[in-house]
């Protein structure tokens, strides 16, 4: 996986890596030790207090009664300013504007903590592709020539082979299909190894999964999902953060929450006749 400094991480480099290259790219040292420490403290406190929350791709762990060793913390925007700083980080925002369009939104921001001996996941692809194992539920001809997802993983602990760094198969984003048992995922995969404070940007259509934590330390990370403006977000972030957060939100955060995109709306209830779409005399939202 290509590794760049923040200065080297241009939007063009990200687009090339995610769309045409391996599907993932590492940005070194994007967040400070203080930001990592603050985020980790919040994640540890909330995941200690509530071990069982909604999670994904952990069917085998559920069968083995090991879900308590993998913990999610949702609604991070409401749990600390540091998470807004991570979501709005300028290098990430610039890359997402190029990859997903200028009006892109955030679909989710959460933490994943895998305790020692914690389980890995089944190989998968991410929302909105994550149920492509049922291809009949998707439009005919859907393909990855244009992205409907981007993911950012921010390690709060070292991501190594021993701690369970995310595994991925480079180039598989171009196939756009759910990985199957015959795809030899674990024989072909590489690891998204990184240090705390790095950021791993990847196209969620790339086959990937968290791996088991074989170490004696936790392996935790912030997971951010970005989407084009027209894709329905996974988390109802606007409702979850509350009115006080919305009132003080920056212009970028308002965009990420979907507040600058007017749809869906009750068009029958719009007062005053106006042309709102089209090249000529259209009101830009």
ZADO-1210 file (C-alpha; in nm, 4 decimals, padded with zeros to 6 digits):
<atoms>
<atom x="00.0000" y="00.0000" z="00.0000" code="UNK" pos="1"/>
<atom x="00.1358" y="00.3390" z="-00.0986" code="UNK" pos="2"/>
<atom x="00.2363" y="00.5611" z="00.1933" code="UNK" pos="3"/>
<atom x="00.2437" y="00.9414" z="00.1615" code="UNK" pos="4"/>
<atom x="00.3069" y="01.2403" z="00.3839" code="UNK" pos="5"/>
<atom x="00.0200" y="01.4901" z="00.4170" code="UNK" pos="6"/>
<atom x="00.2030" y="01.7277" z="00.1804" code="UNK" pos="7"/>
<atom x="00.2343" y="01.4526" z="-00.0815" code="UNK" pos="8"/>
<atom x="-00.1280" y="01.3426" z="-00.0491" code="UNK" pos="9"/>
<atom x="-00.2906" y="01.5363" z="-00.3307" code="UNK" pos="10"/>
<atom x="-00.6530" y="01.4737" z="-00.4304" code="UNK" pos="11"/>
<atom x="-00.5274" y="01.3394" z="-00.7645" code="UNK" pos="12"/>
<atom x="-00.3036" y="01.0860" z="-00.5892" code="UNK" pos="13"/>
<atom x="-00.5963" y="00.9643" z="-00.3797" code="UNK" pos="14"/>
<atom x="-00.8306" y="00.9305" z="-00.6773" code="UNK" pos="15"/>
<atom x="-00.5707" y="00.7361" z="-00.8733" code="UNK" pos="16"/>
<atom x="-00.4959" y="00.4970" z="-00.5849" code="UNK" pos="17"/>
<atom x="-00.8582" y="00.4360" z="-00.4873" code="UNK" pos="18"/>
<atom x="-01.0163" y="00.4099" z="-00.8311" code="UNK" pos="19"/>
<atom x="-00.7420" y="00.2656" z="-01.0533" code="UNK" pos="20"/>
<atom x="-00.4697" y="00.1466" z="-00.8161" code="UNK" pos="21"/>
<atom x="-00.4740" y="-00.0880" z="-00.5166" code="UNK" pos="22"/>
<atom x="-00.7886" y="00.0706" z="-00.3703" code="UNK" pos="23"/>
<atom x="-00.6200" y="00.2119" z="-00.0589" code="UNK" pos="24"/>
<atom x="-00.3582" y="00.4678" z="00.0382" code="UNK" pos="25"/>
<atom x="-00.1907" y="00.5565" z="00.3714" code="UNK" pos="26"/>
<atom x="-00.1304" y="00.9128" z="00.4857" code="UNK" pos="27"/>
<atom x="00.1354" y="00.9267" z="00.7580" code="UNK" pos="28"/>
<atom x="00.0978" y="01.1386" z="01.0699" code="UNK" pos="29"/>
<atom x="-00.2186" y="01.3215" z="00.9719" code="UNK" pos="30"/>
<atom x="-00.3343" y="01.3556" z="01.3340" code="UNK" pos="31"/>
<atom x="-00.1374" y="01.4667" z="01.6385" code="UNK" pos="32"/>
<atom x="-00.0563" y="01.2500" z="01.9422" code="UNK" pos="33"/>
<atom x="-00.2875" y="01.4744" z="02.1467" code="UNK" pos="34"/>
<atom x="-00.5787" y="01.4112" z="01.9092" code="UNK" pos="35"/>
<atom x="-00.5120" y="01.0369" z="01.9127" code="UNK" pos="36"/>
<atom x="-00.4929" y="01.0315" z="02.2921" code="UNK" pos="37"/>
<atom x="-00.8159" y="01.2265" z="02.3334" code="UNK" pos="38"/>
<atom x="-01.0050" y="01.0125" z="02.0831" code="UNK" pos="39"/>
<atom x="-00.8749" y="00.6901" z="02.2363" code="UNK" pos="40"/>
<atom x="-00.9786" y="00.7948" z="02.5877" code="UNK" pos="41"/>
<atom x="-01.3351" y="00.8574" z="02.4709" code="UNK" pos="42"/>
<atom x="-01.3532" y="00.5315" z="02.2780" code="UNK" pos="43"/>
<atom x="-01.2169" y="00.3258" z="02.5681" code="UNK" pos="44"/>
<atom x="-01.4547" y="00.4848" z="02.8191" code="UNK" pos="45"/>
<atom x="-01.7647" y="00.4315" z="02.6093" code="UNK" pos="46"/>
<atom x="-01.6729" y="00.0792" z="02.4987" code="UNK" pos="47"/>
<atom x="-01.5936" y="-00.0224" z="02.8580" code="UNK" pos="48"/>
<atom x="-01.9309" y="00.1082" z="02.9710" code="UNK" pos="49"/>
<atom x="-02.1249" y="-00.0612" z="02.6921" code="UNK" pos="50"/>
<atom x="-01.9702" y="-00.3709" z="02.5417" code="UNK" pos="51"/>
<atom x="-02.2566" y="-00.4792" z="02.3165" code="UNK" pos="52"/>
<atom x="-02.3705" y="-00.2524" z="02.0327" code="UNK" pos="53"/>
<atom x="-02.4682" y="-00.3037" z="01.6698" code="UNK" pos="54"/>
<atom x="-02.1804" y="-00.4403" z="01.4630" code="UNK" pos="55"/>
<atom x="-02.1287" y="-00.5864" z="01.1168" code="UNK" pos="56"/>
<atom x="-01.9699" y="-00.8854" z="00.9410" code="UNK" pos="57"/>
<atom x="-01.9294" y="-01.0760" z="01.2681" code="UNK" pos="58"/>
<atom x="-02.1553" y="-01.3758" z="01.2068" code="UNK" pos="59"/>
<atom x="-01.8969" y="-01.6326" z="01.3099" code="UNK" pos="60"/>
<atom x="-01.8080" y="-01.4371" z="01.6243" code="UNK" pos="61"/>
<atom x="-02.1757" y="-01.4306" z="01.7180" code="UNK" pos="62"/>
<atom x="-02.1960" y="-01.8079" z="01.6744" code="UNK" pos="63"/>
<atom x="-01.8876" y="-01.8496" z="01.8930" code="UNK" pos="64"/>
<atom x="-02.0183" y="-01.6081" z="02.1618" code="UNK" pos="65"/>
<atom x="-01.7170" y="-01.3792" z="02.1117" code="UNK" pos="66"/>
<atom x="-01.8896" y="-01.0556" z="02.0139" code="UNK" pos="67"/>
<atom x="-01.7913" y="-00.8966" z="02.3454" code="UNK" pos="68"/>
<atom x="-01.4301" y="-00.8923" z="02.2255" code="UNK" pos="69"/>
<atom x="-01.5180" y="-00.6575" z="01.9384" code="UNK" pos="70"/>
<atom x="-01.6879" y="-00.3317" z="02.0366" code="UNK" pos="71"/>
<atom x="-01.8328" y="-00.0421" z="01.8393" code="UNK" pos="72"/>
<atom x="-01.8878" y="00.3124" z="01.9585" code="UNK" pos="73"/>
<atom x="-02.1422" y="00.5042" z="01.7514" code="UNK" pos="74"/>
<atom x="-02.2476" y="00.8705" z="01.7356" code="UNK" pos="75"/>
<atom x="-01.8934" y="00.9993" z="01.7857" code="UNK" pos="76"/>
<atom x="-01.9723" y="01.3548" z="01.6752" code="UNK" pos="77"/>
<atom x="-02.1737" y="01.3970" z="01.9941" code="UNK" pos="78"/>
<atom x="-01.8951" y="01.2516" z="02.2094" code="UNK" pos="79"/>
<atom x="-01.6092" y="01.4952" z="02.1534" code="UNK" pos="80"/>
<atom x="-01.4830" y="01.7825" z="01.9373" code="UNK" pos="81"/>
<atom x="-01.1835" y="01.5754" z="01.8290" code="UNK" pos="82"/>
<atom x="-01.4093" y="01.3612" z="01.6085" code="UNK" pos="83"/>
<atom x="-01.5328" y="01.6658" z="01.4185" code="UNK" pos="84"/>
<atom x="-01.1688" y="01.7632" z="01.3699" code="UNK" pos="85"/>
<atom x="-01.1006" y="01.4212" z="01.2206" code="UNK" pos="86"/>
<atom x="-01.4060" y="01.4277" z="00.9932" code="UNK" pos="87"/>
<atom x="-01.3232" y="01.7793" z="00.8660" code="UNK" pos="88"/>
<atom x="-00.9475" y="01.7324" z="00.8284" code="UNK" pos="89"/>
<atom x="-00.8504" y="01.9425" z="00.5198" code="UNK" pos="90"/>
<atom x="-00.6414" y="01.6772" z="00.3413" code="UNK" pos="91"/>
<atom x="-00.9271" y="01.4273" z="00.3753" code="UNK" pos="92"/>
<atom x="-01.1945" y="01.6785" z="00.2733" code="UNK" pos="93"/>
<atom x="-01.0014" y="01.7821" z="-00.0389" code="UNK" pos="94"/>
<atom x="-00.9555" y="01.4179" z="-00.1391" code="UNK" pos="95"/>
<atom x="-01.3231" y="01.3386" z="-00.0855" code="UNK" pos="96"/>
<atom x="-01.4329" y="01.6394" z="-00.2925" code="UNK" pos="97"/>
<atom x="-01.2293" y="01.5045" z="-00.5832" code="UNK" pos="98"/>
<atom x="-01.3356" y="01.1420" z="-00.5362" code="UNK" pos="99"/>
<atom x="-01.7064" y="01.1751" z="-00.4476" code="UNK" pos="100"/>
<atom x="-01.7974" y="01.5209" z="-00.5749" code="UNK" pos="101"/>
<atom x="-01.7877" y="01.8615" z="-00.4095" code="UNK" pos="102"/>
<atom x="-02.1182" y="01.8094" z="-00.2261" code="UNK" pos="103"/>
<atom x="-02.0225" y="01.4766" z="-00.0668" code="UNK" pos="104"/>
<atom x="-02.1677" y="01.3851" z="00.2741" code="UNK" pos="105"/>
<atom x="-02.0694" y="01.1696" z="00.5711" code="UNK" pos="106"/>
<atom x="-02.2576" y="00.8459" z="00.6143" code="UNK" pos="107"/>
<atom x="-02.1103" y="00.7317" z="00.9454" code="UNK" pos="108"/>
<atom x="-01.8379" y="00.8017" z="01.1994" code="UNK" pos="109"/>
<atom x="-01.7756" y="00.5354" z="01.4613" code="UNK" pos="110"/>
<atom x="-01.5017" y="00.3522" z="01.6472" code="UNK" pos="111"/>
<atom x="-01.4119" y="-00.0150" z="01.6299" code="UNK" pos="112"/>
<atom x="-01.2213" y="-00.1674" z="01.9217" code="UNK" pos="113"/>
<atom x="-01.0898" y="-00.5221" z="01.9012" code="UNK" pos="114"/>
<atom x="-00.9691" y="-00.6597" z="02.2327" code="UNK" pos="115"/>
<atom x="-00.6896" y="-00.9185" z="02.2693" code="UNK" pos="116"/>
<atom x="-00.8039" y="-01.2485" z="02.1161" code="UNK" pos="117"/>
<atom x="-01.0853" y="-01.0540" z="01.9480" code="UNK" pos="118"/>
<atom x="-01.2277" y="-01.1973" z="01.6276" code="UNK" pos="119"/>
<atom x="-01.1805" y="-01.0831" z="01.2707" code="UNK" pos="120"/>
<atom x="-01.4566" y="-01.0186" z="01.0208" code="UNK" pos="121"/>
<atom x="-01.5765" y="-01.1993" z="00.7134" code="UNK" pos="122"/>
<atom x="-01.4278" y="-01.0517" z="00.3951" code="UNK" pos="123"/>
<atom x="-01.6725" y="-00.7922" z="00.2663" code="UNK" pos="124"/>
<atom x="-01.7305" y="-00.4615" z="00.0916" code="UNK" pos="125"/>
<atom x="-01.8803" y="-00.1537" z="00.2542" code="UNK" pos="126"/>
<atom x="-02.2091" y="00.0355" z="00.2474" code="UNK" pos="127"/>
<atom x="-02.3920" y="00.0929" z="00.0169" code="UNK" pos="128"/>
<atom x="-02.2408" y="-00.2164" z="-00.1481" code="UNK" pos="129"/>
<atom x="-02.2327" y="-00.4280" z="00.1681" code="UNK" pos="130"/>
<atom x="-02.5279" y="-00.6514" z="00.0748" code="UNK" pos="131"/>
<atom x="-02.4115" y="-00.7117" z="-00.2816" code="UNK" pos="132"/>
<atom x="-02.4100" y="-01.0801" z="-00.1877" code="UNK" pos="133"/>
<atom x="-02.7767" y="-01.0352" z="-00.2931" code="UNK" pos="134"/>
<atom x="-02.7064" y="-00.8825" z="-00.6376" code="UNK" pos="135"/>
<atom x="-03.0710" y="-00.9001" z="-00.7400" code="UNK" pos="136"/>
<atom x="-03.1406" y="-00.6107" z="-00.5020" code="UNK" pos="137"/>
<atom x="-02.9142" y="-00.3744" z="-00.7002" code="UNK" pos="138"/>
<atom x="-02.9721" y="-00.2009" z="-01.0363" code="UNK" pos="139"/>
<atom x="-02.8700" y="-00.3891" z="-01.3483" code="UNK" pos="140"/>
<atom x="-02.5282" y="-00.2884" z="-01.4735" code="UNK" pos="141"/>
<atom x="-02.4035" y="-00.1386" z="-01.1473" code="UNK" pos="142"/>
<atom x="-02.0258" y="-00.1040" z="-01.1588" code="UNK" pos="143"/>
<atom x="-01.7333" y="00.0669" z="-00.9885" code="UNK" pos="144"/>
<atom x="-01.6400" y="00.3090" z="-01.2671" code="UNK" pos="145"/>
<atom x="-01.7721" y="00.5815" z="-01.0374" code="UNK" pos="146"/>
<atom x="-01.7559" y="00.5459" z="-00.6573" code="UNK" pos="147"/>
<atom x="-02.0489" y="00.5472" z="-00.4167" code="UNK" pos="148"/>
<atom x="-01.8310" y="00.5181" z="-00.1073" code="UNK" pos="149"/>
<atom x="-01.4985" y="00.6122" z="00.0499" code="UNK" pos="150"/>
<atom x="-01.3682" y="00.4988" z="00.3878" code="UNK" pos="151"/>
<atom x="-01.1146" y="00.6539" z="00.6224" code="UNK" pos="152"/>
<atom x="-00.9583" y="00.4478" z="00.9006" code="UNK" pos="153"/>
<atom x="-00.7642" y="00.6362" z="01.1693" code="UNK" pos="154"/>
<atom x="-00.5696" y="00.3956" z="01.3932" code="UNK" pos="155"/>
<atom x="-00.5630" y="00.4797" z="01.7640" code="UNK" pos="156"/>
<atom x="-00.3363" y="00.1819" z="01.8324" code="UNK" pos="157"/>
<atom x="-00.0657" y="00.0278" z="01.6127" code="UNK" pos="158"/>
<atom x="-00.2080" y="-00.1547" z="01.3119" code="UNK" pos="159"/>
<atom x="00.0226" y="-00.4548" z="01.2677" code="UNK" pos="160"/>
<atom x="-00.0191" y="-00.8118" z="01.1515" code="UNK" pos="161"/>
<atom x="-00.0173" y="-00.9177" z="01.5173" code="UNK" pos="162"/>
<atom x="-00.2859" y="-00.6711" z="01.6316" code="UNK" pos="163"/>
<atom x="-00.5130" y="-00.7510" z="01.3390" code="UNK" pos="164"/>
<atom x="-00.4486" y="-00.4766" z="01.0848" code="UNK" pos="165"/>
<atom x="-00.7185" y="-00.4679" z="00.8188" code="UNK" pos="166"/>
<atom x="-00.6595" y="-00.7134" z="00.5363" code="UNK" pos="167"/>
<atom x="-00.7444" y="-00.6253" z="00.1763" code="UNK" pos="168"/>
<atom x="-00.6956" y="-00.7626" z="-00.1734" code="UNK" pos="169"/>
<atom x="-00.5536" y="-00.4860" z="-00.3936" code="UNK" pos="170"/>
<atom x="-00.7381" y="-00.4048" z="-00.7140" code="UNK" pos="171"/>
<atom x="-01.0605" y="-00.5839" z="-00.6271" code="UNK" pos="172"/>
<atom x="-01.2556" y="-00.2568" z="-00.6182" code="UNK" pos="173"/>
<atom x="-01.2631" y="-00.2716" z="-00.9970" code="UNK" pos="174"/>
<atom x="-01.4682" y="-00.5938" z="-00.9927" code="UNK" pos="175"/>
<atom x="-01.7525" y="-00.4654" z="-00.7733" code="UNK" pos="176"/>
<atom x="-01.8803" y="-00.7907" z="-00.6344" code="UNK" pos="177"/>
<atom x="-01.9009" y="-00.9429" z="-00.2902" code="UNK" pos="178"/>
<atom x="-01.6073" y="-01.1774" z="-00.2183" code="UNK" pos="179"/>
<atom x="-01.6954" y="-01.5441" z="-00.2049" code="UNK" pos="180"/>
<atom x="-01.5465" y="-01.8619" z="-00.0587" code="UNK" pos="181"/>
<atom x="-01.3676" y="-01.9448" z="-00.3851" code="UNK" pos="182"/>
<atom x="-01.1852" y="-01.6117" z="-00.4055" code="UNK" pos="183"/>
<atom x="-00.8981" y="-01.7220" z="-00.1760" code="UNK" pos="184"/>
<atom x="-00.9135" y="-01.3922" z="00.0109" code="UNK" pos="185"/>
<atom x="-00.6786" y="-01.4914" z="00.2919" code="UNK" pos="186"/>
<atom x="-00.4216" y="-01.6326" z="00.0487" code="UNK" pos="187"/>
<atom x="-00.4160" y="-01.3127" z="-00.1601" code="UNK" pos="188"/>
<atom x="-00.4600" y="-01.0365" z="00.0966" code="UNK" pos="189"/>
<atom x="-00.2187" y="-00.7684" z="00.2124" code="UNK" pos="190"/>
<atom x="-00.2410" y="-00.5658" z="00.5340" code="UNK" pos="191"/>
<atom x="-00.3245" y="-00.2002" z="00.5968" code="UNK" pos="192"/>
<atom x="-00.0443" y="-00.1560" z="00.8482" code="UNK" pos="193"/>
<atom x="-00.0204" y="00.1919" z="01.0021" code="UNK" pos="194"/>
<atom x="00.0692" y="00.3890" z="01.3131" code="UNK" pos="195"/>
<atom x="-00.1612" y="00.5798" z="01.5493" code="UNK" pos="196"/>
<atom x="-00.2481" y="00.9133" z="01.3888" code="UNK" pos="197"/>
<atom x="-00.2083" y="00.7904" z="01.0326" code="UNK" pos="198"/>
<atom x="-00.5101" y="00.7817" z="00.8040" code="UNK" pos="199"/>
<atom x="-00.5903" y="00.5009" z="00.5615" code="UNK" pos="200"/>
<atom x="-00.8165" y="00.6146" z="00.2787" code="UNK" pos="201"/>
<atom x="-00.9794" y="00.3401" z="00.0755" code="UNK" pos="202"/>
<atom x="-01.2634" y="00.2656" z="-00.1632" code="UNK" pos="203"/>
<atom x="-01.5093" y="00.0467" z="00.0273" code="UNK" pos="204"/>
<atom x="-01.5657" y="-00.1669" z="-00.2818" code="UNK" pos="205"/>
<atom x="-01.2192" y="-00.3132" z="-00.2201" code="UNK" pos="206"/>
<atom x="-01.2450" y="-00.6556" z="-00.0557" code="UNK" pos="207"/>
<atom x="-01.1322" y="-00.6185" z="00.3052" code="UNK" pos="208"/>
<atom x="-01.1882" y="-00.7260" z="00.6641" code="UNK" pos="209"/>
<atom x="-01.0557" y="-00.6725" z="01.0149" code="UNK" pos="210"/>
<atom x="-00.8280" y="-00.9569" z="01.1185" code="UNK" pos="211"/>
<atom x="-00.8109" y="-01.1329" z="01.4580" code="UNK" pos="212"/>
<atom x="-00.6131" y="-00.9573" z="01.7300" code="UNK" pos="213"/>
<atom x="-00.3389" y="-01.2035" z="01.8262" code="UNK" pos="214"/>
<atom x="-00.1593" y="-00.9548" z="02.0510" code="UNK" pos="215"/>
<atom x="-00.1894" y="-00.8644" z="02.4190" code="UNK" pos="216"/>
<atom x="-00.3030" y="-00.5068" z="02.3439" code="UNK" pos="217"/>
<atom x="-00.6198" y="-00.3448" z="02.2115" code="UNK" pos="218"/>
<atom x="-00.6542" y="-00.2529" z="01.8458" code="UNK" pos="219"/>
<atom x="-00.8898" y="00.0428" z="01.8076" code="UNK" pos="220"/>
<atom x="-00.9600" y="00.2858" z="01.5252" code="UNK" pos="221"/>
<atom x="-01.1955" y="00.5584" z="01.4087" code="UNK" pos="222"/>
<atom x="-01.3929" y="00.4597" z="01.0988" code="UNK" pos="223"/>
<atom x="-01.5402" y="00.7333" z="00.8796" code="UNK" pos="224"/>
<atom x="-01.7666" y="00.6686" z="00.5827" code="UNK" pos="225"/>
<atom x="-01.8144" y="00.9302" z="00.3104" code="UNK" pos="226"/>
<atom x="-02.0768" y="00.9151" z="00.0350" code="UNK" pos="227"/>
<atom x="-02.1910" y="01.1118" z="-00.2696" code="UNK" pos="228"/>
<atom x="-02.4656" y="01.3627" z="-00.1920" code="UNK" pos="229"/>
<atom x="-02.7425" y="01.1412" z="-00.3326" code="UNK" pos="230"/>
<atom x="-02.6672" y="00.8209" z="-00.1368" code="UNK" pos="231"/>
<atom x="-02.8766" y="00.7678" z="00.1760" code="UNK" pos="232"/>
<atom x="-02.6430" y="00.7815" z="00.4811" code="UNK" pos="233"/>
<atom x="-02.6014" y="00.4753" z="00.6998" code="UNK" pos="234"/>
<atom x="-02.6271" y="00.6649" z="01.0298" code="UNK" pos="235"/>
<atom x="-02.8917" y="00.9298" z="01.0948" code="UNK" pos="236"/>
<atom x="-02.6204" y="01.1738" z="01.1998" code="UNK" pos="237"/>
<atom x="-02.8386" y="01.4823" z="01.1820" code="UNK" pos="238"/>
<atom x="-03.0819" y="01.3404" z="01.4363" code="UNK" pos="239"/>
<atom x="-02.8127" y="01.1847" z="01.6539" code="UNK" pos="240"/>
<atom x="-02.5998" y="01.4940" z="01.7152" code="UNK" pos="241"/>
<atom x="-02.8813" y="01.7178" z="01.8421" code="UNK" pos="242"/>
<atom x="-02.9788" y="02.0793" z="01.7807" code="UNK" pos="243"/>
<atom x="-02.6978" y="02.2401" z="01.9796" code="UNK" pos="244"/>
<atom x="-02.4354" y="02.0656" z="01.7649" code="UNK" pos="245"/>
<atom x="-02.6115" y="02.1689" z="01.4428" code="UNK" pos="246"/>
<atom x="-02.6307" y="02.5338" z="01.5495" code="UNK" pos="247"/>
<atom x="-02.2558" y="02.5617" z="01.6032" code="UNK" pos="248"/>
<atom x="-02.1539" y="02.3403" z="01.3080" code="UNK" pos="249"/>
<atom x="-01.9062" y="02.4782" z="01.0572" code="UNK" pos="250"/>
<atom x="-02.0045" y="02.5079" z="00.6884" code="UNK" pos="251"/>
<atom x="-01.8076" y="02.1913" z="00.6134" code="UNK" pos="252"/>
<atom x="-01.9784" y="01.9998" z="00.8937" code="UNK" pos="253"/>
<atom x="-02.3201" y="02.1196" z="00.7766" code="UNK" pos="254"/>
<atom x="-02.2382" y="01.9755" z="00.4362" code="UNK" pos="255"/>
<atom x="-02.1217" y="01.6478" z="00.5908" code="UNK" pos="256"/>
<atom x="-02.4523" y="01.6223" z="00.7786" code="UNK" pos="257"/>
<atom x="-02.6429" y="01.6683" z="00.4527" code="UNK" pos="258"/>
<atom x="-02.7902" y="02.0027" z="00.5557" code="UNK" pos="259"/>
<atom x="-02.6861" y="02.1839" z="00.2383" code="UNK" pos="260"/>
<atom x="-02.8566" y="01.9330" z="00.0053" code="UNK" pos="261"/>
<atom x="-03.2318" y="01.9989" z="-00.0096" code="UNK" pos="262"/>
<atom x="-03.3649" y="01.6550" z="-00.1008" code="UNK" pos="263"/>
<atom x="-03.5858" y="01.4741" z="-00.0223" code="UNK" pos="264"/>
<atom x="-03.8407" y="01.7457" z="00.0356" code="UNK" pos="265"/>
<atom x="-04.2151" y="01.7957" z="00.0142" code="UNK" pos="266"/>
<atom x="-04.2327" y="01.9815" z="-00.3164" code="UNK" pos="267"/>
<atom x="-04.6086" y="02.0220" z="-00.2831" code="UNK" pos="268"/>
<atom x="-04.5498" y="02.2316" z="00.0273" code="UNK" pos="269"/>
<atom x="-04.2961" y="02.4741" z="-00.1248" code="UNK" pos="270"/>
<atom x="-04.4398" y="02.8250" z="-00.1246" code="UNK" pos="271"/>
<atom x="-04.3800" y="03.0511" z="-00.4216" code="UNK" pos="272"/>
<atom x="-04.3227" y="02.9470" z="-00.7802" code="UNK" pos="273"/>
<atom x="-03.9537" y="02.9184" z="-00.8680" code="UNK" pos="274"/>
<atom x="-03.7283" y="02.7305" z="-01.1022" code="UNK" pos="275"/>
<atom x="-03.4939" y="02.5376" z="-00.8745" code="UNK" pos="276"/>
<atom x="-03.3099" y="02.3049" z="-01.1149" code="UNK" pos="277"/>
<atom x="-03.1543" y="02.3299" z="-01.4602" code="UNK" pos="278"/>
<atom x="-02.8699" y="02.5310" z="-01.6098" code="UNK" pos="279"/>
<atom x="-03.0759" y="02.8456" z="-01.6645" code="UNK" pos="280"/>
<atom x="-03.1924" y="03.0577" z="-01.3702" code="UNK" pos="281"/>
<atom x="-03.1715" y="02.7665" z="-01.1269" code="UNK" pos="282"/>
<atom x="-03.1319" y="02.8328" z="-00.7568" code="UNK" pos="283"/>
<atom x="-02.8159" y="02.6634" z="-00.6349" code="UNK" pos="284"/>
<atom x="-02.8793" y="02.5165" z="-00.2908" code="UNK" pos="285"/>
</atoms>
